Amino acid sequence: MANLAVNLAGVQLRNPVLTASGTFGYGKEYKDLVPFGKIGGITVKGVSPFPSHGNPMPRTAEVYGGMLNAIGLQNPGIDKFIAHEDYLPFLRTIDCAVFVNIWGKSIEQYAEVAARLEAEKRGIAALEINISCPNVKEGGIAFGTDPVQAAAVVRAVRNATTLPLVTKLSPNVTRIGDFAKAVVDAGSDMISLINTIPGMAIDIERRAFKIANKTGGFSGPALKPIAVRMVYEARQAVSVPIIGIGGITTAEDVVEFMMAGANAVAVGTAIFSDPACLVRIVDGLNAWLDRHNIADINDIVGVMQA
């Protein structure tokens, strides 16, 4: 069997398969379905300084090639996340790395969450910064679509914590490499990409939008070629670890992302229909590497960059 272990800026994973934020709850929801000791780690649903009930129903819709969601970043808030047995106390008991996704509506709120988690960092491997949120102080423009604002968020979070930082990049930009470089220069230890792409679906019989928010984030298999391209471009801009996200359903998808330049991946939409896919992907990676006589999965990272 090949070596599947990867190191992400000092965070050691038994294999490169993580769960994507927003698709795995806070871990406890899947404790009877996924053996945590078989995967590299989990990324929990986003946590903000305040509780959020999210958007009105319906909030998800299956569409060709994937799904739309407009959950609205529903979460219990940082106080409950730290104290309640279903959240951080539970996450401290599981046998894999835990990445905590954080967000806010202002730079100060990002820093606030990071500071609170710095004080409670036992059991947390890293923070993932979701910069696809609207900046309420700047007219609602997403932090992730302005490299100056993106860097400002990362800089504030970096000043608030010693935990390794992952910045989750938005795909809704023209030059992803510029954003990758901006957040790394501001102090991000790694990047993850891509987040969802805005989409819309209409029920033509009811003449109604399929989700109450009208638009939602599109994810799923159809997203993969876009995500692979953006990972490839980001790798040309930065040398830090990259976590590839977007449409992963098989071990072969993971290999493709890693050849493009990713050091690890996060599986998302596929979990909704088949939580067992996580372990199947890990087993498939072992089989693929053995078939190709590759002893270490790290040897395939970025081979298409040459």
C-alpha positions as MATLAB code, in Angstrom:
seq = 'MANLAVNLAGVQLRNPVLTASGTFGYGKEYKDLVPFGKIGGITVKGVSPFPSHGNPMPRTAEVYGGMLNAIGLQNPGIDKFIAHEDYLPFLRTIDCAVFVNIWGKSIEQYAEVAARLEAEKRGIAALEINISCPNVKEGGIAFGTDPVQAAAVVRAVRNATTLPLVTKLSPNVTRIGDFAKAVVDAGSDMISLINTIPGMAIDIERRAFKIANKTGGFSGPALKPIAVRMVYEARQAVSVPIIGIGGITTAEDVVEFMMAGANAVAVGTAIFSDPACLVRIVDGLNAWLDRHNIADINDIVGVMQA';
ca = [
       0.000    0.000    0.000;
       1.204    3.488   -0.857;
       1.832    6.282    1.609;
      -1.283    8.477    1.673;
      -0.169   10.827    4.455;
       0.057   14.532    3.611;
       1.313   17.531    5.539;
      -0.556   20.805    5.175;
       1.536   23.607    6.672;
       2.281   21.470    9.719;
      -1.165   19.821    9.879;
      -0.546   16.101    9.432;
      -3.328   14.088    7.757;
      -3.432   10.298    7.367;
      -4.721   10.823    3.831;
      -5.673   13.813    1.669;
      -9.454   13.368    1.908;
     -11.339   16.009    3.902;
     -14.999   16.963    4.019;
     -16.028   20.348    2.642;
     -17.572   22.955    4.910;
     -21.359   23.043    4.855;
     -21.732   19.448    3.694;
     -20.886   17.559    6.888;
     -22.599   19.576    9.577;
     -20.473   19.677   12.723;
     -19.410   16.051   12.486;
     -21.766   14.497   15.024;
     -24.516   14.242   12.406;
     -22.396   11.643   10.580;
     -20.836    9.778   13.510;
     -22.817    6.592   12.778;
     -22.259    6.801    9.010;
     -18.594    7.704    8.518;
     -15.618    6.173   10.382;
     -13.599    9.281   11.220;
     -10.444    7.194   11.599;
     -10.496    6.363    7.891;
     -10.457    9.916    6.498;
      -7.969   12.769    6.672;
     -10.204   15.252    8.409;
     -13.426   17.212    8.457;
     -14.224   20.864    7.873;
     -17.193   21.918    9.943;
     -20.022   24.192    8.910;
     -19.235   27.902    9.202;
     -19.254   29.557   12.625;
     -19.968   33.268   13.140;
     -19.990   35.556   16.225;
     -23.779   35.341   16.384;
     -26.381   32.594   15.858;
     -27.869   32.571   12.359;
     -31.129   30.905   11.309;
     -30.208   31.076    7.629;
     -32.515   31.624    4.688;
     -36.193   30.661    4.357;
     -37.242   27.274    2.924;
     -36.876   25.757    0.390;
     -33.110   26.112    0.535;
     -31.870   23.315   -1.712;
     -32.745   22.036   -5.171;
     -31.323   19.199   -7.216;
     -30.363   20.371  -10.706;
     -28.659   18.838  -13.714;
     -25.055   18.091  -12.820;
     -25.348   18.931   -9.126;
     -27.391   21.003   -6.713;
     -28.203   24.541   -5.643;
     -28.180   25.601   -2.015;
     -28.999   28.819   -0.222;
     -28.779   27.656    3.388;
     -27.647   31.104    4.442;
     -24.779   30.022    6.717;
     -27.094   28.794    9.471;
     -25.078   28.135   12.616;
     -25.380   28.179   16.414;
     -22.937   31.066   16.944;
     -19.501   30.956   18.562;
     -20.726   30.772   22.189;
     -22.794   27.633   21.644;
     -20.184   26.134   19.312;
     -17.589   26.306   22.081;
     -19.802   25.192   24.972;
     -22.432   22.748   23.679;
     -21.622   19.032   23.707;
     -22.723   18.625   20.083;
     -20.059   20.971   18.752;
     -16.471   21.591   19.874;
     -16.567   19.184   22.856;
     -17.636   16.409   20.471;
     -15.099   17.396   17.818;
     -12.318   17.022   20.391;
     -13.141   13.314   20.667;
     -12.886   12.294   17.000;
      -9.953   10.560   15.333;
      -9.133   12.955   12.509;
      -8.100   16.554   11.943;
     -10.748   19.227   12.529;
     -10.830   22.400   10.428;
     -13.240   25.079   11.660;
     -14.741   27.340    8.996;
     -15.334   30.912   10.196;
     -17.164   33.923    8.800;
     -18.487   37.346    9.665;
     -20.133   40.416    8.208;
     -17.179   42.678    8.959;
     -13.437   42.287    9.341;
     -13.801   42.789   13.076;
     -16.250   39.877   13.316;
     -13.840   37.496   11.576;
     -11.143   38.492   14.064;
     -13.559   38.049   16.967;
     -14.352   34.444   16.039;
     -10.672   33.674   15.475;
      -9.724   35.096   18.866;
     -12.410   33.059   20.634;
     -11.196   29.869   18.949;
      -7.565   30.704   19.724;
      -8.521   30.582   23.390;
     -10.220   27.199   22.886;
      -7.891   25.717   20.261;
      -7.402   22.245   21.747;
      -8.705   19.806   19.149;
      -8.688   22.344   16.301;
      -6.145   21.684   13.537;
      -6.757   24.861   11.521;
      -9.224   27.621   10.722;
     -10.758   27.990    7.263;
     -11.717   31.581    6.450;
     -14.834   31.903    4.289;
     -14.325   35.150    2.368;
     -17.375   34.678    0.136;
     -19.492   36.606    2.663;
     -20.814   40.137    2.012;
     -19.044   43.006    3.757;
     -21.899   44.962    5.326;
     -19.646   47.988    5.851;
     -18.729   48.137    2.159;
     -22.172   47.939    0.575;
     -22.498   44.157    0.658;
     -19.671   43.370   -1.764;
     -18.194   39.944   -1.012;
     -14.791   40.025    0.668;
     -13.639   37.344   -1.732;
     -14.138   39.402   -4.876;
     -11.842   42.246   -3.791;
      -8.191   41.262   -3.217;
      -7.614   44.205   -0.883;
     -10.584   43.270    1.308;
      -9.681   39.572    1.161;
      -6.168   40.353    2.367;
      -7.515   42.615    5.122;
      -9.670   39.801    6.503;
      -6.771   37.359    6.495;
      -4.454   39.885    8.133;
      -6.962   40.520   10.937;
      -7.497   36.801   11.540;
      -3.744   36.169   11.442;
      -3.279   38.779   14.180;
      -5.947   37.082   16.309;
      -4.718   33.474   16.247;
      -1.692   31.223   16.047;
      -3.706   28.416   14.433;
      -2.855   27.491   10.829;
      -5.071   29.390    8.405;
      -6.782   28.225    5.224;
      -8.477   30.864    3.071;
     -11.375   29.555    0.974;
     -11.337   31.411   -2.325;
     -14.350   32.474   -4.347;
     -14.526   31.328   -7.989;
     -16.346   34.517   -8.967;
     -13.192   36.338  -10.038;
     -11.265   36.589  -13.283;
      -7.699   36.032  -12.012;
      -7.726   33.486   -9.192;
      -3.937   33.602   -8.924;
      -4.039   37.246   -7.863;
      -6.395   36.399   -5.003;
      -4.342   33.381   -3.977;
      -1.213   35.516   -3.780;
      -3.007   38.332   -1.930;
      -4.236   36.111    0.901;
      -0.961   34.215    1.194;
       0.987   37.469    1.379;
      -1.437   38.562    4.131;
      -0.642   35.508    6.251;
      -2.718   32.552    5.044;
      -0.811   29.286    5.461;
      -2.864   27.522    2.774;
      -5.786   28.066    0.444;
      -8.860   26.042   -0.468;
     -10.846   26.396   -3.670;
     -13.348   26.629   -5.068;
     -16.447   27.779   -3.257;
     -19.801   27.438   -5.031;
     -20.817   29.388   -8.141;
     -24.089   31.404   -8.086;
     -26.908   29.751  -10.012;
     -30.673   29.722  -10.413;
     -33.385   27.151  -11.174;
     -37.036   27.740  -12.082;
     -39.984   25.364  -11.770;
     -41.620   26.010  -15.140;
     -44.921   24.343  -14.140;
     -45.398   26.441  -11.015;
     -43.642   29.506  -12.462;
     -41.684   29.725   -9.255;
     -38.056   29.733   -8.206;
     -36.929   26.349   -6.913;
     -35.307   27.933   -3.877;
     -36.793   30.773   -1.858;
     -33.660   32.885   -2.134;
     -34.023   32.808   -5.959;
     -30.285   32.225   -6.395;
     -28.019   29.766   -4.640;
     -24.580   28.240   -4.767;
     -24.143   25.625   -7.481;
     -22.035   22.589   -6.578;
     -21.597   19.039   -7.794;
     -19.879   17.027  -10.549;
     -20.479   19.633  -13.279;
     -18.316   22.068  -11.318;
     -15.180   19.922  -11.417;
     -13.519   21.134  -14.664;
     -13.792   24.742  -13.480;
     -12.377   23.855  -10.075;
      -9.476   21.859  -11.526;
      -8.577   24.781  -13.802;
      -8.617   27.224  -10.898;
      -6.479   24.953   -8.720;
      -3.983   24.727  -11.586;
      -3.868   28.517  -11.917;
      -3.598   29.048   -8.155;
      -0.674   26.623   -7.957;
       1.199   28.747  -10.492;
       0.783   31.762   -8.203;
       1.576   30.323   -4.753;
       3.661   27.558   -3.200;
       1.589   26.986   -0.034;
      -0.592   23.874    0.345;
      -3.809   23.884   -1.686;
      -7.026   22.035   -0.843;
      -9.013   21.360   -4.020;
     -12.805   21.433   -3.872;
     -15.496   20.973   -6.511;
     -17.399   17.984   -7.889;
     -15.277   15.214   -6.385;
     -17.001   11.820   -6.365;
     -14.213    9.288   -7.063;
     -10.568    8.578   -6.313;
      -9.768    9.463   -9.908;
     -11.192   12.946   -9.304;
      -8.813   13.346   -6.368;
      -5.849   12.296   -8.521;
      -6.854   14.869  -11.138;
      -6.963   17.677   -8.572;
      -3.625   16.652   -7.107;
      -1.954   16.462  -10.496;
      -3.227   20.003  -11.125;
      -1.505   21.169   -7.942;
      -3.692   20.342   -4.926;
      -2.078   18.766   -1.852;
      -5.404   17.555   -0.479;
      -9.091   17.714   -1.400;
     -12.438   18.317    0.266;
     -15.472   16.274   -0.764;
     -18.826   18.020   -0.526;
     -22.009   17.432   -2.509;
     -21.299   13.721   -3.023;
     -21.686   13.155    0.741;
     -25.392   14.044    0.605;
     -26.245   11.077   -1.590;
     -23.600    8.654   -0.300;
     -21.665    9.369    2.908;
     -19.746    6.115    2.350;
     -18.105    7.732   -0.681;
     -15.426    9.179    1.630;
     -14.013    5.784    2.576;
     -14.503    4.462   -0.950;
     -12.432    7.361   -2.296;
      -9.612    6.651    0.176;
      -9.612    2.952   -0.769;
      -9.680    3.924   -4.431;
      -6.613    6.123   -3.991;
      -4.686    3.190   -2.571;
      -5.746    1.024   -5.492;
      -4.893    3.681   -8.109;
      -1.431    4.289   -6.665;
      -0.718    0.556   -6.492;
      -1.811    0.073  -10.114;
       0.588    2.805  -11.201;
       3.455    1.676   -8.941;
       3.517    4.986   -7.054;
       4.736    4.628   -3.473;
       3.808    8.092   -2.171;
       0.737   10.130   -3.081;
       2.725   13.348   -2.680;
       4.707   12.378   -5.778;
       1.728   13.189   -8.036;
       1.160   16.697   -6.677;
       1.532   19.307   -9.397;
       2.916   16.975  -12.081;
       0.913   18.890  -14.700;
       2.687   22.107  -13.766;
       5.869   21.031  -15.584;
];
